[in-house]
């Protein structure tokens, strides 16, 4: 009897201790399924924080987990599909046009959908995190994952344009101030103080990261296709097409410049080094826009946005 008891102890430890495997493999999928369903119920009740708490306990990664987590995250920020649809139907210029239904929807999405102030910051952060989460899904090519990431990236596009325009304007001011204290006719001239420019470039980097995410999420998506021309493009496709064509034009140590002080400052080696301090290579029309490309090619915002 004692011998049988002793022989059974290792099995007991294997099932109840911290290092067990067999028992875990049986119950974990069931627990994950229950937690996913629990999260769905909480989201139906608009308890998005509770849903996120349930999802954080799920141990097995899956597309379903990523989809639910993205929805819960957006709900926490107050940005739901209903919010987006409300923005669309509140518009006063809804036109059946010549495009399909999806085009008409994207034509009506405005930058106002994300709100203002802290609400705007929360919603843009939630959108960014959700798209990143979906792009990291186990099977990101699955239609539900790919299309939701693409749609959310489209919602991000117009606010990103607004932020990019503001960031470029701030950088232009910093460059003009720098030109006033530096000999811009001498590319090798030392910049006396780059603190103001570096502050502006921090904002530029944030905008560049967001645009890179949007371009990645919409690069292989039937909902948003910026490869067409003219009337074939909805409002968001047209914006992305313009940005792709004009911003993704490479970055040069000797950029072609006009007569503005800000543009002349771009010819300074010290400014070029500040623009390329992340060591990212800028290649024209490679589908990716670097910080240097964003500043050099979009110094006049209307060129890109």
Order of alpha helices (4+ residues) and beta strands (2+ residues): alpha-alpha-alpha-alpha-alpha-alpha-alpha-alpha-alpha-alpha-alpha-alpha-alpha
